[in-house]
Amino acid sequence: MIKEILERSEPVACRILENSLRNDRVAHSYLFSGEYSPLKIEAAYLLAQSIVEGKHDFACEECDTCKRIRNNNYFDVIYVDGYEKSIVKDDVEYILDEFSRTSLESYGKKVYILANINNSSNKVLNMILKFMEEPGNDNTFGIFITDNKENLLPTIVSRCQNIPFMTRDFSYLIKRYTDNGFDEIDGYLLSDIFHRFDQDFDLNDEAYLTAKEFVYKTIDTFSDIEYLPVLYSLEFYKSIKDKKEFDRCVSYYLHIMIRMIEDSLKNYQSNDEQYNNYLDILRKHDLIKLLEIFENAREKYLNNAEKKLLLDSAAYEILCMEKALVR
């Protein structure tokens, strides 16, 4: 149960939300901010369930309504995530259009959840702000999720009740993956990619397996860095023929690479010896520069840059980085 995990991992956030519900002081806009944590998304769904049910306490999480909300099958709860791509004008207009209509559900309350809201343009943020300020939205509630509230419009922040998240805990997600047959290291990486347990994810998903394989191959090329562009052009680019699958593969590749660089910086140790060996290889290189290179590549990915071009650019920057160290 998410309530129990929230109570254990984020007692401050749990207490604030619990008091709001029990004292009938539910705000119309919440901002879940602070540490990067998948629990923020789970807590947002829990709050949406609780608002819809209106029982002045946390929702049961087990009834048909709760399950429909969590599975994005409830008409009056809309979830949009800016993690993989920016939240755009069309996303906000869709919410405006859907919420302008008569409620399709018996409870009559509507909730929109915008995760990674900071990955939006000022134009989009102003559209959201205008919607928040419209009169007659008594049965409409917004939940915004961000890792960096400093990047948001101050006027949006000021109109929300801030819920601080203070820990970065993926353990419950990793357990869900391992309980469903995934290796521990795959559960660890997938929880970082999806920020939730993806019940539809295939153990043999070619895009993920290929991405992980080529992350390891990339790190192996650091002993012969001139081979990296060749690795991309002769192997990686030919690994998956379907364009959509290849784009998904590149997304996984960047996620895993960034995760491993961050783990190297933190001196993280897993129970997977192979994973640890690759972290040791990374530590022999300029981790800050590597992180910058792959974060920039991921930013280009989010802005719909051509996938092969952004990887070629990353390879060139790594080559320049390594040659600079040799001088």
C-alpha positions as CSV (number, residue, x, y, z in Angstrom):
1,M,0.0,0.0,0.0
2,I,1.3,3.4,-1.0
3,K,0.0,5.0,2.2
4,E,2.2,2.8,4.3
5,I,5.2,3.4,2.2
6,L,4.6,7.2,2.2
7,E,4.1,7.1,6.0
8,R,7.4,5.3,6.4
9,S,9.6,7.1,3.8
10,E,8.0,10.6,3.8
11,P,6.4,11.2,7.2
12,V,6.3,15.0,6.7
13,A,4.5,14.8,3.4
14,C,2.2,12.1,4.7
15,R,1.2,14.2,7.7
16,I,0.5,17.3,5.7
17,L,-1.7,15.4,3.2
18,E,-3.4,13.4,6.0
19,N,-4.3,16.6,7.9
20,S,-5.7,18.3,4.8
21,L,-8.0,15.3,4.1
22,R,-9.1,14.8,7.7
23,N,-9.8,18.4,8.4
24,D,-11.6,19.0,5.1
25,R,-9.0,21.5,4.0
26,V,-8.0,20.1,0.6
27,A,-6.3,22.7,-1.5
28,H,-7.2,23.1,-5.1
29,S,-3.5,23.0,-6.2
30,Y,-0.6,21.0,-4.7
31,L,3.1,21.1,-5.5
32,F,5.0,18.0,-4.7
33,S,8.6,19.2,-4.6
34,G,12.0,18.3,-3.3
35,E,14.1,15.2,-3.8
36,Y,13.9,13.3,-7.1
37,S,11.7,10.3,-6.1
38,P,9.2,8.0,-7.8
39,L,7.2,8.1,-4.7
40,K,6.0,11.6,-5.6
41,I,4.0,10.1,-8.5
42,E,2.5,7.4,-6.4
43,A,1.6,9.9,-3.7
44,A,-0.1,12.1,-6.4
45,Y,-2.2,9.2,-7.5
46,L,-3.1,8.4,-3.8
47,L,-4.1,12.0,-3.3
48,A,-6.2,12.0,-6.5
49,Q,-7.9,8.8,-5.3
50,S,-8.6,10.4,-1.9
51,I,-9.9,13.6,-3.4
52,V,-12.3,11.7,-5.7
53,E,-13.6,9.5,-2.9
54,G,-14.0,12.4,-0.5
55,K,-14.0,10.3,2.7
56,H,-11.8,12.8,4.7
57,D,-9.0,10.3,4.8
58,F,-6.6,8.5,2.5
59,A,-8.3,6.3,-0.1
60,C,-8.5,2.6,0.3
61,E,-6.4,2.0,-2.9
62,E,-8.2,-1.3,-3.5
63,C,-11.7,-0.5,-4.8
64,D,-12.6,-0.3,-8.5
65,T,-12.4,3.5,-8.5
66,C,-9.0,3.6,-7.0
67,K,-7.6,1.0,-9.4
68,R,-9.1,2.8,-12.4
69,I,-7.5,6.0,-11.3
70,R,-4.1,4.4,-10.8
71,N,-4.3,2.7,-14.2
72,N,-5.3,5.9,-15.9
73,N,-8.7,4.5,-16.8
74,Y,-10.8,7.0,-14.8
75,F,-12.3,9.7,-17.0
76,D,-12.0,12.6,-14.5
77,V,-8.3,12.1,-13.6
78,I,-5.8,13.1,-16.2
79,Y,-2.0,12.4,-15.9
80,V,0.6,14.1,-18.0
81,D,4.3,13.5,-17.6
82,G,7.0,15.9,-18.8
83,Y,9.8,13.4,-18.1
84,E,10.2,11.9,-21.6
85,K,9.1,14.9,-23.5
86,S,8.1,18.5,-22.6
87,I,4.6,19.3,-21.5
88,V,3.2,21.2,-24.5
89,K,0.3,23.4,-25.4
90,D,-1.7,20.5,-26.7
91,D,-1.5,18.7,-23.4
92,V,-2.9,21.6,-21.5
93,E,-5.6,22.3,-24.1
94,Y,-6.7,18.6,-23.8
95,I,-7.1,19.1,-20.0
96,L,-9.0,22.3,-20.5
97,D,-11.3,20.7,-23.1
98,E,-12.0,17.6,-21.0
99,F,-12.6,19.5,-17.8
100,S,-15.0,22.0,-19.5
101,R,-17.4,19.2,-20.0
102,T,-19.9,17.6,-17.6
103,S,-18.2,15.0,-15.4
104,L,-18.5,11.5,-16.7
105,E,-18.0,9.9,-13.3
106,S,-20.5,9.8,-10.4
107,Y,-18.2,11.5,-7.9
108,G,-18.1,14.7,-9.9
109,K,-14.5,15.7,-8.9
110,K,-11.8,16.2,-11.5
111,V,-8.0,16.0,-10.9
112,Y,-5.1,16.7,-13.2
113,I,-1.6,15.5,-12.4
114,L,1.3,17.2,-14.2
115,A,4.6,15.4,-13.4
116,N,7.9,17.1,-14.1
117,I,6.0,20.3,-14.7
118,N,9.3,22.2,-14.8
119,N,9.9,20.7,-18.3
120,S,7.4,23.2,-19.8
121,S,7.8,26.5,-21.6
122,N,6.8,29.7,-19.9
123,K,3.9,29.9,-22.4
124,V,2.6,26.6,-21.3
125,L,3.1,27.5,-17.6
126,N,1.1,30.7,-18.1
127,M,-1.7,28.6,-19.7
128,I,-1.7,26.4,-16.6
129,L,-1.7,29.5,-14.3
130,K,-4.7,31.0,-16.2
131,F,-6.6,27.8,-15.7
132,M,-5.8,27.7,-12.0
133,E,-7.1,31.2,-11.6
134,E,-10.4,30.7,-13.4
135,P,-13.5,30.9,-11.2
136,G,-16.0,28.0,-11.0
137,N,-13.3,25.3,-10.6
138,D,-14.5,24.3,-7.2
139,N,-14.5,20.6,-8.1
140,T,-11.2,20.7,-10.1
141,F,-7.9,20.0,-8.4
142,G,-4.3,20.2,-9.7
143,I,-1.3,18.2,-8.5
144,F,2.1,19.4,-9.8
145,I,5.3,17.4,-9.4
146,T,8.8,18.8,-9.7
147,D,12.3,18.1,-8.6
148,N,13.2,21.8,-9.0
149,K,10.5,24.3,-8.0
150,E,12.9,27.2,-8.5
151,N,12.4,26.8,-12.2
152,L,8.7,27.3,-12.0
153,L,6.8,30.6,-12.2
154,P,6.6,32.1,-8.7
155,T,2.9,32.8,-9.3
156,I,2.3,29.0,-9.7
157,V,4.3,28.1,-6.7
158,S,2.5,30.7,-4.6
159,R,-0.9,29.3,-5.5
160,C,-0.1,25.8,-4.5
161,Q,0.2,24.1,-1.1
162,N,3.8,22.8,-1.1
163,I,4.4,19.2,-0.1
164,P,8.1,18.6,0.5
165,F,9.7,15.2,-0.3
166,M,13.0,14.7,1.4
167,T,14.2,11.2,0.6
168,R,15.2,9.4,-2.6
169,D,13.9,5.9,-2.1
170,F,13.5,3.4,-5.0
171,S,13.5,0.3,-2.8
172,Y,9.8,-0.5,-3.0
173,L,9.9,-0.2,-6.8
174,I,12.9,-2.4,-7.1
175,K,11.1,-5.0,-5.0
176,R,8.1,-4.9,-7.2
177,Y,10.3,-5.6,-10.2
178,T,12.2,-8.4,-8.6
179,D,9.0,-10.0,-7.3
180,N,7.9,-10.1,-10.9
181,G,11.0,-12.0,-12.2
182,F,13.5,-9.2,-13.0
183,D,17.1,-9.4,-11.9
184,E,17.9,-6.9,-9.1
185,I,20.0,-4.7,-11.3
186,D,17.3,-4.6,-14.0
187,G,14.7,-3.7,-11.3
188,Y,17.1,-0.9,-10.1
189,L,17.5,0.5,-13.7
190,L,13.9,0.2,-14.7
191,S,12.6,1.9,-11.5
192,D,14.8,4.8,-12.5
193,I,13.6,4.8,-16.1
194,F,9.8,4.5,-15.4
195,H,9.6,6.0,-11.8
196,R,6.9,3.4,-11.2
197,F,6.3,-0.3,-11.7
198,D,5.4,-0.9,-15.3
199,Q,3.2,-4.0,-15.3
200,D,3.2,-4.1,-19.1
201,F,7.0,-4.2,-19.4
202,D,8.3,-7.3,-21.0
203,L,11.2,-9.2,-19.4
204,N,12.6,-9.7,-22.9
205,D,12.0,-6.1,-24.2
206,E,14.5,-5.8,-27.1
207,A,14.9,-2.0,-26.8
208,Y,15.8,-2.2,-23.1
209,L,18.1,-5.2,-23.4
210,T,19.9,-3.6,-26.4
211,A,20.2,-0.3,-24.6
212,K,21.8,-2.0,-21.5
213,E,24.1,-4.0,-23.7
214,F,25.4,-0.9,-25.6
215,V,25.8,1.1,-22.4
216,Y,28.2,-1.7,-21.2
217,K,29.9,-1.7,-24.7
218,T,30.3,2.1,-24.6
219,I,32.1,1.8,-21.3
220,D,34.3,-0.9,-22.7
221,T,35.3,1.3,-25.6
222,F,36.9,3.7,-23.1
223,S,40.0,1.6,-23.3
224,D,40.0,2.3,-27.1
225,I,38.0,5.5,-27.3
226,E,38.6,6.0,-31.0
227,Y,36.2,3.0,-31.5
228,L,33.2,4.7,-29.9
229,P,31.9,6.4,-33.1
230,V,32.4,3.1,-34.9
231,L,30.4,1.3,-32.2
232,Y,27.5,3.6,-32.7
233,S,27.5,3.6,-36.6
234,L,28.3,-0.1,-37.2
235,E,26.6,-1.7,-34.3
236,F,24.2,0.5,-32.3
237,Y,22.4,2.1,-35.2
238,K,21.9,-1.2,-36.9
239,S,20.7,-3.1,-33.8
240,I,17.0,-2.2,-34.1
241,K,15.3,-1.6,-37.5
242,D,12.0,-0.1,-36.4
243,K,12.4,3.7,-35.8
244,K,10.0,4.0,-32.9
245,E,11.7,1.0,-31.2
246,F,15.1,2.5,-31.9
247,D,14.1,5.9,-30.4
248,R,12.9,4.1,-27.3
249,C,16.2,2.2,-27.2
250,V,18.1,5.5,-27.3
251,S,15.9,6.9,-24.4
252,Y,16.8,3.8,-22.3
253,Y,20.4,4.1,-23.3
254,L,20.7,7.7,-22.1
255,H,18.8,6.9,-18.8
256,I,21.1,4.0,-18.0
257,M,24.3,5.8,-18.9
258,I,23.3,8.8,-16.8
259,R,22.3,6.5,-13.9
260,M,25.6,4.7,-14.0
261,I,27.7,7.9,-14.1
262,E,25.8,9.3,-11.1
263,D,26.3,6.0,-9.3
264,S,30.0,6.2,-10.0
265,L,30.1,9.7,-8.5
266,K,28.3,8.5,-5.4
267,N,30.5,5.4,-5.0
268,Y,27.4,3.3,-5.2
269,Q,27.9,-0.5,-4.8
270,S,25.3,-3.0,-6.1
271,N,25.0,-6.7,-5.5
272,D,25.8,-7.2,-9.2
273,E,29.5,-7.6,-9.8
274,Q,29.4,-6.8,-13.5
275,Y,27.6,-3.5,-12.8
276,N,30.2,-2.6,-10.2
277,N,33.0,-3.4,-12.6
278,Y,31.7,-1.0,-15.1
279,L,31.3,1.7,-12.4
280,D,35.0,1.2,-11.6
281,I,35.9,1.8,-15.2
282,L,33.8,5.0,-15.3
283,R,35.6,6.3,-12.2
284,K,38.9,6.4,-14.1
285,H,37.4,9.2,-16.3
286,D,36.1,12.7,-15.9
287,L,32.7,11.8,-14.5
288,I,31.4,15.4,-14.3
289,K,32.2,16.0,-17.9
290,L,30.7,12.7,-18.9
291,L,27.5,13.5,-17.0
292,E,27.3,16.9,-18.7
293,I,27.7,15.2,-22.1
294,F,25.0,12.7,-21.6
295,E,22.6,15.2,-19.8
296,N,23.0,17.4,-22.9
297,A,22.2,14.5,-25.1
298,R,19.1,13.7,-23.1
299,E,18.1,17.4,-23.3
300,K,18.4,17.1,-27.1
301,Y,16.4,13.9,-27.1
302,L,13.6,15.7,-25.2
303,N,13.6,18.4,-27.8
304,N,13.1,15.9,-30.5
305,A,16.6,16.1,-32.0
306,E,17.6,13.4,-34.5
307,K,18.7,10.4,-32.4
308,K,21.8,9.4,-34.4
309,L,23.0,12.9,-34.6
310,L,22.8,13.5,-30.8
311,L,24.7,10.3,-30.2
312,D,27.4,11.2,-32.8
313,S,27.7,14.6,-31.1
314,A,28.1,12.9,-27.7
315,A,30.8,10.5,-29.1
316,Y,32.7,13.5,-30.5
317,E,32.6,15.3,-27.2
318,I,33.9,12.2,-25.3
319,L,36.7,11.9,-27.8
320,C,37.7,15.5,-27.3
321,M,37.5,15.0,-23.5
322,E,39.8,11.9,-23.6
323,K,42.3,13.6,-25.9
324,A,42.4,16.6,-23.6
325,L,43.3,14.4,-20.7
326,V,46.2,12.8,-22.6
327,R,47.8,16.1,-23.4
